[in-house]
Each structure stands twice: as C-alpha cells, then as structure tokens.
C-alpha cells in the first residue's frame, strides 16, 4: 500500500479550506441573469468550463432559488449580498464521523430506530444506530490535502460522498478512509460534478462498517425533525439536530460546460459547518434522507463561516440514481429536455399572473420539440410540482431519469396546457 497522506493539524481541519483541495469555496448567490440564448435543457450559458461566474449575483425576492460559485482552485471565497445580510454558501468538506469497530465485515445495513409514539424523539438511539455508517475521507494530491465525509453505501465497500471532496483524486490523487484511528486506501469509482456526488470504494473493508439504511426523501415534510452526522471543524463524532426547513430548494454551485450545476435540495436547520460535506442527513428512524453538501454562512472570512442554521443536502433519491450509475458504469447519463429558458411570468385569463421558466429556444429534434413545447411557453409545473424559476426547472429535470416521461404544465396564450415529455440524454453532462 502506498504511504498514507499525513493527517491534517488542528483536529483534522484541512490545510486548504473546507475539504476542497486548493480550491475556492462556493458562494451562494441567487437566480441566473436573464439571457435570450444559452445551453439547451438548462438556463442560459454562463461561460466555459472552469471560468468563474461573473461576480456575485443579487437576490430576487420570490424566486426561491440559491446560487453558489463552484469551488475553484484558489483560496478564499467571495461574499454576496442577500437581502440585508452578507451570505456565502460554502462546500463543507473536512473531517468525517468517527465510527466504531465491532464486526469483521459489512453485514446488512444500519438498524432501524423505532420511536415511541407520542414521546420525544430519542436522538441518542439514532446517533448510535448510524455511528458505524459514516466515515472520514482524506484526499492527497500534488495540489495539497483535503478532507470530507462519506456514507457507507453497500456491503461491497462503496462509499458515497461529494464530488468536491474527491475531485482531485481523478488527477492521480490518493484517497484514504479513516475508521477510528485506522486508515484504509480507497479508489475513485466515479464522480459527477453536475450533482456534486461521487462514489469511492475501499480496497479492504474494515471491521465494523454497516451500510446506512436509506429512507424516502420524496415523502419528507417541512417541519420534520432530522439529524446531521459529520465532523464539523474536525471535531469527530459530532451530530446535530434540526428540522426540514424547506424542500425542493434550487441551489446552484457553479457550472460545467454550458450547464449550471443545480440541485433541488433539502434545506435544514440542523447546524452544518465546514467538515460536514458528504456526511449524512437522517430522519428519526435513522434512515438516510440526504447527503450534506453545502451551507450558508455570515461573513466573508473563514473565521466567521460557521453555521447560521441554513444548510443544504442532496436528496437520497437523487443520490441513489447517481450512485447506481457510477457503480455500474463509472459515469452518469443525465436527463435532457432541450430548451433554453429564463425566469419569467405570464398573465392568466382571470387577470392574475404566474411565474415559471420562460422558454426562449427549443432544440430541433429534441425531447421538448417532439413533445410539442413551444417558444413562448411558460413552464409552471412538472408532475404537478410547481416550477418557480429557470434554475428550478434545471434542478427538477436533473432529478428525472433518462427515458422517464414527465407531465409538464405550461401556460400558452394565457391558458394552461399539459404536455407529456420523455427525457433524452444530456449531450453536455455525460461521462
């Protein structure tokens, strides 16, 4: 086995911020600027790959979306103005949850926790149930070292984490999984920048691990109590609790090729801090409902980048779709609509107005054209779920599967119509 990378000082806090090896932190802004042209099936183009977004974006009240810069290979992060406060959204990679050793191999999944009806939730039991299912990940490359968390996915040694935690491992970096005070080498199975998800695999399965039981993020309700598992600021073994603050929240962390990176995330009040990236968000039964990925923070420096109770997790149903493809083929096919849109509104026949994604262009022979979507249509819902912006449309399409048929509600000439669209394969997000 090659030499292990040195552990980072100061309780495992990475030498380069937030688990991103030598990269700038993501910064949350808001909805996309309005353009008439852009990538198809996504909002308008925002430049080429690896070029930074053109400065901070303002907040538009009522859009319900969140913008962040994709991490770049430079230190520091840029604050943006959101209403009356300075808010930044950062990727939270650092140390991960320290797990206990008890069994010689991964045996089944973590135990389900049965709560007593009418009683307070027993979070002690939940913490114990998930303690063998979240690990620490260390990445070492020529650019430096970084850390993050990961969720034990199955009995084959697969671990799901964030793309930004292990991104540099694709360039010859080394990945090590920490279990207690033992280090185990791992390899990168596949990584998907479009959803900020990745899968690694342990070369040797250490004792005591159990795949984390998975729940159903589609049945979540706002106000439900949840627990986040990880190692904020390198303080291993930390768990925090909160509620589901919002669902289907569009969160953008940058771009690849001509497409925005947007996830319709779970927003939670469970405190997340640098160090929680790739860790677990679980429900009261100890079941995985999301992969923690980013946080909002006050201030413009690392010293003030703690939790303010606004964190975001990638829904487990999306994680299952992406992880299964990465495990099977090492790459991901993303759903493709074939439109260029901006956030817009339409007047209805009753005198009211509705907001949504305004179709500015339709790709010839694409899924949208084949289904009958036209320039000038305002997409206001998919499968009866409201669409409030262009970015919201991107995140919703991203959660669909290739070949899946979805029901699109559009406003055309002031009247509501329903169009059935079968998703194609994105030409920009494959591989």
Secondary structure, DSSP 8 states (H G I E B T S, - for coil): --------HHHH--SSGGG-TT-----EE-S----S---TTEES---STT---SS-----TT--EEEE----SSS----EEETTEEEEEEE--S---------SS--SB-------TTS---HHHHHHHHTTSEEEEEEEETTEEEEEEEEE-STTSEEEE-HHHHGGGGGT-EEEEEETTEEEEEEEEEEETTTTEEEEEESS--TT--B--B--GGG--TT-EEEEEE-GGG-TTEEEEEEEEEEEEEEEEEEETTEEEEEEEEEE-S---TT-TT-EEE-TTS-EEEEEEEEEEESSSGGG----S-EEEEEHHHHHHHHHHHHHHSS---EE--EEEEEEEEE-TTS-EEEEEEEEEE-TTSHHHHHT--TT-EEEEETTEE--SHHHHHHHHHTS-TT-EEEEEEEETTEEEEEEEE-EE-SSS--
